[in-house]
Each structure stands twice: as structure tokens, then as C-alpha cells.
Amino acid sequence: MSGMLVKIHAAALYGVDAQIVDVEVDVAVHFKDIFHTVGLPDAVVKESTERISAAIRNSGLPGPLPGKTTVNLAPAEFRKEGSGFELPMALGILGTTGTLKEESLAGWLVVGELSLDGRVRPVKGVLPITMAARSAGMGRIVVPESNAREAAVVEGIEVFPVARLRQAVDLLNAGPEDRPRPFVMDGRALLGAEAKARVDFAEVKGQLHAKRALEVATAGGHNLLMLGPPGSGKTMLARRIPTILPGISFAEALETSKIHSVCGLLNGTGIVGQRPFRSPHHTISHAGLVGGGRIPHPGEVSLAHNGVLFLDELPEFQRHVLEVLRQPLEDQQLTISRAAMSLTFPAKFMLVAAMNPCPCGYHGSRLKECRCTPGQIEHYRSRISGPLMDRIDIHVEVPEVKYEEISSRARGETSAAIRRRVEAARSIQWKRMAADRIYCNAQMGPSEIEKYCVLDDSGKALMEKAIRQCGFSARAYNRTLKVSRTIADLEGIEAIQAPHLSEAIQYRVLDREMEPV
């Protein structure tokens, strides 16, 4: 009995990261022809056998040696899923036939799906896989042609895209002098590449108070809830928030792009060049919002990492779905536990939500009469729990726009002008809290609030009155202080003054009593 063993490196996704996997191919001749894949493969990996055989045959390459072929995916302690193992498995089989030189596989990592005709198809998660290859000390990676841009974003590793199985064989067999040049791309040049927005705050008629609230929220990274009747412009305002957000840094772009890569959402762009804006429908499931599955995958809260999560018609979301937002809003990450694993996904986002004031939508409207009873209004608003509402820093009313404002030809302030003030305020916050690695006021904890949100006597008296009349919780109290800190930063003032605190209190619409504080 004789056989041959060939090993090639691949990678498996594990959350938003990747782990190196050794694909070991052994052929034992003088056995009945049979093909086994071991090492906890999922159903997709197991059924790849026929695709691999057809791809090899249709590429005009020698098929597997007769005998018992065993493919081991090591380590075997966690499940391997996805179609990205097909190209390395095919190359390992070709190594056992002598078509591929075994010594040429050293230092390479290979990932890709195969079509029956030998074409190499794109796969999910190439960005974290490339980062894992670099961390493991591998100098070169073979990826599908469609995934070349996202792989090339990672510095310190040579990226070689291939379109067909035969091209991959020729690449690995070639010496360093005969090898084509690696694919190169400047990922930093892509930052802001998509930032030229088709919308602008200048298009929004009226709503000066709401626009001011959005500016404050964006300047401090605060969560925000807009309350107003249908047609008042809540969604229009929310969709313009990305136009006033500070530009995304390269480190943030890589963090966000890893998540989008795992979900297959990069679409050949290579990197997420601007802060994401995610707007899931209110029928979304628990798993769709926060992630899930047998091997958990990221949900919308993680896809919004370093950007905005917009929830329109907030009370229409299922209550148990909304309740899972409490952990990521507090911890800026989300942990999903399964029997065999526990994965943590990043979820640092700005929550923007919108809702009607009542079931019919016209409570307090100047144009239409509300037909809802007080009990119906209370039941409608109670769909959002108190603990979740406490985690929203700013509540702002968005009333109907007056005819004079709608018909006016005057344009409002542009997004560019608002963004300059937002960036100036963020710069002040970063300089103040750089030692604590805090980027914006919304991320302050109790110790930072105590240090940076000091009130004078008039401010303390005003806050005491607000707590007494509005019944602020301890969390609402802290959030009001953080918002007042942001308002002062927008004015470039170090000390929080009574007008700053008063404005912050007015942004707690759902906490206030009818009488103004």
C-alpha cells in the first residue's frame, strides 16, 4: 500500500474574524475509489466533492488518483462552513497527482469557490481572511478575481487574483521571477469615495428645531428619537444624517468593512468608504437585527458599526426585538452564545428612531384631528420599554411643516456647513478625552461625566427642578448632562452653562410634563 499527502492553507470564518485551516489531502491507492471530507465540515463543504471533480476535469487537468481520498480540515475542533474551501481542496488533490508542485504551496493561503467549468467564484469574508493570513505570517494569498479589491486593502501581504482553476495552478507552479505582479490598491484612497451624497439638509423646508437636534446628536454621537405625525419629514431628516457625520478613519473603515465582507456586502468595492446607514424594516426578526444562526452571523446592529442604525416606525417593531438593543447601546458590542461557542460582534452605532405620537399619527396635530383615546396613546407608546427609552439621549418633536415654509424658495443651511461645526465639536471632544480613548461625548461613562460635566449653582438648581417635575431616571440625568456637554462644545465653550442645560432638558420630550421646565 502507498499513498501521498499534500497540505495547503485555507481559512474559516469565525464571527467577524477568520482562523487558519490546514487542508490536508491524502490518497491511499489500492483502495476502492471513495472521497471523504473530515474535520467538522458543514453540508456545503461535504457536497463540494462533485463540483471539485467536474472543475478539475473541465479544466483539462488530471483527475484524482484512484483510491481512497481523504480531505482533513484541521483543526477539527470547530465547524467549517461555506464554499471557500473548494479551490484549496482542488489544488491539494492536484498536488497528489503531481500536477502541482508540493513545495510551491509553502507560504500561500488559498480561498475560492469553484464552478463546474473551472471558474473561480467569489466568496464571503475575504477581508478578514486576508488579515488572518497576514497575522499568521503568510506572505501571499490567492483569491477570486472579484474579491481582489477587498483583499488588497490589507497591507503587508501580496494578493494574487485568479479567474480559473488552471490559472491558480500556473500561478503556484511559477517561480518568483515568472509570477505575475500582485494586485495593488490604495485602500486609504477609497475613503470618502462614495461620500458625494445625492441629498442635502438644504433641501429640508422648515424644521429648524429638529435640524438643530440632529446637529447636536451627530456632534456628540447621541442616540435620537423623532416624534411627529406622518409626512412631517422624519425619514427625510434621518436619511440626511450621513451627510453631516465626520469622515470615517481608515481604522474604522477596516472594522466596518470586515463585517460587511463576512455578510458578502462589499460588492467589489474593497472597503466601506463612508459611515454606514442601515434602515431595517419593522418586520425584521430578532436574528436579523442582532445576528444569529447555528454559527452566528452579524445582524443589522453590527452592519451599522461606526455609522447609523435608523429604525422607522419604532413602536411597530416587535417588543422582544427592540429589547435586545439594550446591550449594544450600553456596551457598544453584542455577545451571542451558543452551546459550542460564544461570539462577540462590534456594534458601536448611533441609533436614530422615528415614531408617530399615537396610533393614528395625529395627536397634537394642527391639521388633522386625533381620534385616539388616552388609553390607546398610552398603550402605543408603552410598546417601547422605559429602559430602552432611557438609552436614547435626545427626544425631539417634528411637527407638520407650515405652508409658508413649504412654498418658500429659500434653501436652508447646507450639510457641508453643518458638518464643519460637527467636526469641530468632535475635535474638541477627542482632544479632551484622547487619554481615555473616548471619541465622542455619548461614550462617556460615569467617571468622565463627573469630570467633564460639572454644573455651576444655577445649573444644579435647573437640573433639580427638571428631575422633580419630569421624573428623570439616573440614566436620563446622565444623558442630559452629556447632551449639554455637546451643546457647549458646539459653541466652543468649556464650562456648561444654564442655556446649554436648558436646551438639553428640552430634548427629553417624552420625559417632560406638560408645563415647561
N, C-alpha and C positions, 0 to 999 in steps of 0.2 A: 504494500500500500504506500502511496506517495501523494503529496499534495503541495499546495503553495499558499502562503499567507501574505496579504498586502494590506497596509494600513494607510488611510488618508484622513485628514482632519475636516470636520464639518462643525456645525453649531446648532444648538436647540434654543428656542426662546423660552424664557422663564420669567413671566411677568413682562416688564419692560426692559429686561436685561437678557443677555444670552450667555450660554455656557458651552465651552468647547466640548465636542463629542468626537471620539475616535471611531471611524468607520472601519472595522476590520473585516476583510473578506477572505474566507478560507475555502479552498476547493479540495475535496478528498476524492480522488479518482478511484475507479473500480467499485464505485457505489452506484446504486440506482440514481438516475437524474432526479434531483429534488432541490428545492430552493427554500431555505429557512431564514427568517429575519428575527433576531432575538435582541434583548436589551430594552424591554418595555416599549416597543413601537405601538403607535395607535393604528387605527384601521387604515388611514390614508397611507401610512408608511408600508403597512403589510401588503396593500393591494398594488403597490408600485412595481412589483416584480414583472408583470406583463408589459407595462409601459417601458421599463428599462430594456427588456429583451427586444421589443419592437424597435426602440430607438437605436439600439446597437446595430440591429440587422438592417434597418433602413438607412443607416449612415454608412453602410458598406464596410463595417468593421467586423472582425472575428467575434463570433458569439462566445458565450461562456464555455469553459471546458466541460466535457461530460463528467458527471459525477455529482456528489453532494456539495452544494454551495451553501455556505453559512455566512450570513452577514450579521455581525455583532455591533451594536451601538453602545459604546461604553463612555461613561459609567452607566450601569444598569439600574441605578437607584431612583431615577425619576423618569417619567413618561416622556417619550419623544413624539411630537405631533407635527403635522404639516408635510408639504411636498418638497421641501428644500433639500431633503437627503437624496433625491433621485440622481442628481448629477454626480455627487461624490460616490454613491454606490456603483453607478455605471463605470466610473473611472477606476474604482477599486477592482471591479470584475475584469476590466480591460488590462489592469496590471497583472492579474493572474494568468492572462493569455500571452503576456509578453508584448502586447501592443503598446503598452505604456511602461516606460522605464520606472521601476520602483524607486530608484534613488532620486528621481526628479520630483517626487512628491514632498520631499522634506521642506519644511518652512512655508508650505502653502495651506490655505484654508479654502474650501470649495463649497458653494451653495448654489442651488438651482433646481427647478422642476423641468422635466423632460416631456416633450410631445412625442407622439408615436413616430413622427418623421425625423426625430433627432434635433428639433429646435429646442432651445433653452428658454423656458418661460420665466417671467418674474415671480418673485416670492415676497412674502411679508417679512419685515424685521431685518432687512439687510443693514440698516444703520447701526443698531445695537450689536449685530453680529460682527460687523467690521470693527467696532470699538472693542469687542471682546477679543478678536484676533490680535489687535494691536497690543492690548493689555497682556496677552499670553506670549508676546514676543515674536509673533509671526510677522514676516516682512511682506508677504504677498497674499492677495485674495482674488479668487476667481468668482465673478458674479454674473448674473444675467445682464444682457445689454441694457434692458430697461431699468435696471437698478443701479447703473453705473454712477449716476449723479449723487445719489444719497450716500453711496459708499465712499466716493471721492471727497465728501465733506470732511471725513476723518483724516486728520493729518498724521504723518509718520508711518504710513503703510501704502504699498503700491497696489493699485486697483487695476485688474485686467478684465474687462467685459468680454463675454463671448455670446455668440448668437446661436451656435450649433454645437453638438457634442463633438464632432470631428475637429472643430476649431479649438475646443478645450484640450483635446489630445495633442494636437500640434503645438499648442502653447506650452504645455507641460514638458513635452519632449524636446523643445527647442533649448539651446544653450543661452546663457545670458546675452551673448553678442547677437544672436539671431531672434531674440524675443522682441515683440513689438513694444513700443513705448507704453508705459502705464497711462491710464486715463487720469487727467489732472483737471481740477476745477477749484476756483477760489470760493469757498463757501461763504466767507465774510462779504463778498461782493453781492451775494444774493439777499442780504438783509435789506429790508425795505423795498425789494424789487417789486412787490405787489402792493406797496403802500399807497399808490396813487388811487385814491378812492373815487367812486362814482357818486358818492353822496357827501353832503357838507352841512354843517349846522346852519349855514347862512340860508338854507332852503326852508328852515323851520320858521313858520309865522308865529309871532307872539311867544307865549310860554317862557317869559324871561325868568320867572321864579324857578320853573322846572329845569331850565338850562343852567341856571346858577347851581342848583342842587347837583346836577350831573357833573359840573366842573369841580365842585368840592369833592364829590365821591371819587372822581378819577384822580384828582390831585393827591388824595390820601389812600387810594386803594380800598375805599369803603364799600360795603355791600349796600344796595339801594333798592327800595320798593317804590314804584309809581302807582298811585291810586287815582283813578279817574274814569269817566264814562267812555263808552265806545266812541271812536272817532276823534278823541281829543289829542291824539298824536303820541301815545305812549310807545308804541312799537317803532314809529318813525324816529323818536328821540333815541331809543335804545340802539338802533342799528347805526347810529352815527357816533356812538361812544368810541369804537376803534379809531376814528379819525382824530381823537384828541388824546389818546393814550400815548405815553412816552414810547419811543422806539425800543424794539426788543434787542437785547445784547446777544452776542454770539453764544455765550454760555447758556443763556435762557433758550435761545433758538435750538441748540442741540438737545436740551432737556425735553422741549416740546416736540421736536422732530422725532425723537426716539419713540414717543408714544404714538404719533401718527404713523410712523413706519411699521410698528407692530400691528396696527389696525389696517395697514395697506392703503393709507390715505395720502401719501406723498405724491402719488401720480406723476412720478418722474421729475418733480421739481427739485429734489435734492435736499431741501431744507425748508422749514416753515419760516418765511421771511418777515412775517409780521405777527403781532399778537392774535391768537385765535379768538373767534367769536362763534360760540356754539349756541344753537337755539332749538333744543329738542321739543317735540310736540307733547302736549299734556297727556297723551295716551301711553307714553313711554313706560316701560316696565322698570322694576327695581334693578334688575341686572343691566338693562340698557343705560340707566342713569349712572350707577356707581361701578358697574363692571360685574362680571360673574362668569359662570361656566365651570365645567369639571376642572379644567386648568384655567384659572381666572384670567380674563382679558379686561383691558381698561374700558371704562364707560365714559359717558359724556363729561363727567366732572374732571376726569383726567385729561381728556382731549381738550378741555378748556384751560389746562395748566398754563400759567403765565399770561392768561387772557381773560375773557369774559364769558360767563355762563348766563344766558338770558332765558328766563322762564316766563313766558307769556301766559296769561290766564292762570295765575298761580293757584287759586283755590280749586281749579279743575283737575290738578294733579292728584293722584291717589295719596291719601294722607301718609300711609306707611312708606311710600316712595319718597315723599318730602322729608320724612323724619331721618332718613339715612344721610341727609345733607349735614346733619349736626356735627358729626365727627370731622369731615373735611373742612367745614367752615371754621372749626376751632383749631384743628391740628395741621391744616394745610397738606394733609395726606390721608390716604384711605387704606385700611388693612382688611383684606378678605381672607378668611380662614377656611380651610378645607381639612378633611381628615388627614391627608398626607402632606399638606403644605400650608404655609401662611405667607401671602404676598402683600407687599405694601406698594401702592401706586401714588405718585405725586399728584397733588390736587390743590395747587395754590392758584386760586382764581378769584375774580371779582364777581360776586353774584348780583345780577340785575334782574328784578322781577317786576311784573305788572299785573294789576288786577282791577276789576270793576269794584265800585263801592258797595254794590248789592247784587242780588241775582239778576234783576232786570237791567242793571247798569246805570240807572239814572237817579240814584239817591243824591240829593243836593244839586241836581242839575238845574240850570236856568232855562233850559229849552224844552225839557220833557218832564212830565210828572212821574214820580216813582210810585209804583203800585205794590211795593213790598211792605210787609208788616215789620215792626221792630224785631219780632222773633225770627223772621226769615233772614233779616240782615245779620242778626247775631249768629245764627246758625251758619250762614255763608262764610262769615269772617272767621268763625271758630274752626273751619277746616284747616287753618294754619295754626299750629300749636304756638303757645306762648314762648317756649324755649327756642323755637325756630325764629319767631319774630324778634326775640331779644338779640339774635345774632345778626340782624340786619341793622346797620348803623343809621341809615337815613330813610325816613318815610316822607314822601313828598306828594302833594296833590297836583294833579294835572287836569285843570278844568277845560271846558269847551273853549275853543278859540272864538273870539268875537269877530263879527262880520268886518269891522273896520280893519282888523289885523289880517284877516284872510285876503281881503281885496287890496290891501296895500302893496305897492310895487317895491317898497323899501326892503332891502335884503338885510338880514341880521348879521351878527358878527360871524366871521368865518371860523372854521375848525382850526385853521393854522394859527390864528390869533389866540384862541383858547388854549391850544396845545402848548404854545410858548409859555403861558402862565403855569400850566400844569407841570411842565418840565422844570421850570424854575422852582416851584414848590417842592417837587420830588428831589431836586438837587439839595435844597436846604435840609430835607429830612435825611438824606443819605449822609451828608456831612455831619449831621448831629448824631446819628446812630450807627455810623460805619463800624465802630468798635464792637457793637452788638450784632453786627451782620443783619440789621433790620433795614429794609429798603423803603418802607412807607409807614405812615402812622397807623394804618389799620393793623399792622403786625405787632404793635407794641403789646407787651404783657403788663401785668400789674406793677412790676418794679419800674419799667420805663414810664408808665403813666404817672406814677408817683414822682418820678424825677423830672419829667418834661412837661407835665400838665398841671403846673402849680397855679392856683387861683388866688387872687387878692381878696380882700374882705368883701367887696361888692360882688365879686364872682361867687364867693361862698354863699352869700345871702340869696343870690338869684338861684343857685342850684338847690339850696334848701327849700325854697319856695316851689321849685319845679318838682322835686321829689314828693313834697307834701300834697300838691294839687294833682299831679299826674300819676303818682304811684309808681315811679321808676323802680325797676329792679336794680340790684347791684350791677348786673351786666349792662343794663341800659345806661346807668350812671357812667360807667367806664367808657362806653361807646360815645356818649355825648361829649365827654372830655376829649376823646381822640378826634372827634369831628371838629370841635372848637380849636384844637391844636392845628388842624389842617387849614381852617379858615384864617387863622393868624399867619400861617406860613404863606398863604396866597397873597397876603398883604405885606409879607416880608417883615413881620413884627415878631419879636422874640417872646414877649410876655402875652399870655392870653388875657384879653380884656373882656369887659362885660358885653359889648356888642357881639364879639365872637361867640361867646357862650350863649347869648340870647338867640342868635341865628341857629346855632346847633340844636337848641331846645325846640325851635320851630320845625326842625326836621324829624321830630318824633310824633308825627300826625296821629298815629293810632294809639299813642300813649297819653296824649293831652286830653284834658277835659274841655268842655265847650268854651269855658272862659279862657282868654289868652293869659299866658303866664307873664 
